[in-house]
């Protein structure tokens, strides 16, 4: 029923638009003071997974950057103030984070459509931006700063690549332990219903804070700028979730614009407040990338290799590791990325043995 309502609402929104503007991404709004834009992307691929005993092939939506569509609107109302809205709906069938050896088709049903962002904002160049509704908390994406050009298939959230795949034990029996349950990037509070404030940029630095329901809150600092030949992006966050767990996390990515070489680092730690929960979850991530315009006239070509380690995510003593290689070809003329990635997952748990999982993901993302 929820999916039906979302589809119906989207159809009504499109059908009520009187005309398209010259720019195909913009549409006229019934309120002449609002500039309305419709955009989105489709990201589909083929996932191959080897769990040490069997091989499976899945036709998937890439959870690194899922299929979605959005309506955004902005209007100016004097003295440098802008008001706007953002409605973003995810339409994800057979997510790479969900499919596994038992459930190979998760498409359709009530989970096919889900809201990502339902928010409004007020913004001024001097005073910053205030956002109300469901959307990114201040700490969301602070573990994911990445200038390598390959984040569509390889980034610090290594679980998104093949997170639903189940490990097999040393004897070859399928377990209930999934890849996604033992690796993490501790990326703050994700998207929530919250109030968020962002300061204006001061020399490339922006400060943010948000407060949500059930006592959650977070603060973050971000930097984007150029230092000589280097392009630099960085983020650092502190957050408290509904269980009063405290998380500190961040990431930094540096791109040498003359050579196309990049280095990305991310890490974080979560302090559990519940006395019966002895996990002290940490993660670390490192990635080396190279991007060039010399290989193809279609657009930039990017390559990367990365390594991630997560400790005490599902259980005390767990160590989940992953390493991968990736290649992405950008096609500028049609807003499309072609990608190929190979990733290996390992789990070490005291008293247990698990076989490695190897996954290959190939696909394309087209933005509109």
Secondary structure, DSSP 8 states (H G I E B T S, - for coil): -HHHHHHHHHHHHHHT---B-SSTTEE--SSTT-EEEEEEEEEEEEEEEE-SS-EEEEEEE-TTS--EEEEEEEEE-STTEEEEEEEEEEE-SSBTTT--SS-----SSTTSEEEEEEEEEEEETTTEEEEEEEEE-TTTTTT----SS-TTT-SS-THHHHTT-EEEBTTS-EEEEEGGGT-----TT-EEEEEEEE---BTTEEEEEEEEGGG-EEEEEEEEEEETTEEEEEEEEEEE-TT--EEEEEEEEEEETTT-EEEEEEEEEEE---TT-----EEEEEEEEEEESSS-TTS-EEEEEEEEEEESSSSTT-EEEEEEEEEEEEEGGGTEEEEEEEEEEEEEBTTB-B--EEEEEEEEEEE-
